């Protein structure tokens, strides 16, 4: 009996098939990262459409229904979001950014101020005023929101 030897062409096809299979397995195991968005996504330019003095109705038209409403020291709307990444389908999701957009109203239901809270250097930071909020009821509530959404 005579043994069949694989031709060079068969080896090339087999090698290409193996390389393709290996590439597919590697991409499924972490060759790419998936990004996930949860909660409210602020449309580009939306905060600029809400100057101080805007009505509560205008805020609802521009930003929509808030994630939560509070009456800490006056009424406030909070829009909560979180971004996460996963290196592979079986890996846990890692939080890479979380934000709380806060719109504070005066007694006449007009915008008193806006805040865009996030984490910077392990502390809650307002990206609008470029400050770290000081103590008090407001900071306690913002800290609570960050704890329930994930990383503090």
C-alpha positions, 0 to 999 in steps of 0.5 A, spaced: 500 500 500 502 506 498 501 512 503 498 519 501 503 525 502 499 531 503 501 536 497 504 543 499 497 546 497 494 542 502 498 544 508 497 551 506 490 551 506 490 547 513 495 552 516 490 558 513 484 554 516 488 553 523 490 560 523 483 563 522 480 558 527 486 561 532 484 568 531 477 567 532 478 563 539 483 569 541 478 574 539 472 571 543 477 570 549 479 578 549 482 580 543 477 586 543 473 590 549 466 591 549 463 598 552 457 598 555 452 604 557 447 604 562 442 610 564 442 617 561 446 619 556 447 626 555 446 629 548 452 633 545 450 640 547 444 639 551 447 642 558 448 649 554 441 649 552 439 650 559 442 656 562 441 659 569 434 661 570 431 656 565 424 653 567 423 646 569 419 645 563 425 647 559 429 642 562 424 636 561 424 638 554 431 638 553 434 633 558 427 628 559 425 625 565 430 625 570 433 618 573 431 621 580 428 627 583 430 630 590 428 635 595 435 636 599 435 644 599 430 645 594 428 641 588 433 637 584 433 633 578 439 627 577 440 624 571 445 618 572 449 614 567 455 609 568 460 606 562 463 600 563 468 595 559 469 588 559 475 585 556 471 578 554 464 575 554 466 571 561 470 577 564 466 581 569 465 588 567 469 594 570 466 601 571 470 606 567 466 612 568 460 614 572 456 621 572 451 624 575 448 630 572 444 635 577 440 640 575 438 645 582 432 649 582 430 655 586 423 656 589 420 659 583 422 652 579 427 656 575 434 653 574 439 655 580 445 651 577 448 645 574 453 640 576 456 634 572 459 630 578 464 624 576 470 621 580 477 624 579 482 622 584 478 618 588 473 624 590 467 626 587 468 632 582 464 637 579 466 638 572 462 644 571 464 648 576 471 644 576 470 643 584 470 638 589 463 639 593 464 640 600 460 637 606 453 637 607 446 634 605 448 635 598 454 631 598 451 626 602 446 625 597 451 625 591 455 620 595 449 616 596 447 616 588 455 614 587 454 608 592 448 605 589 450 606 582 457 602 583 464 605 585 465 609 591 
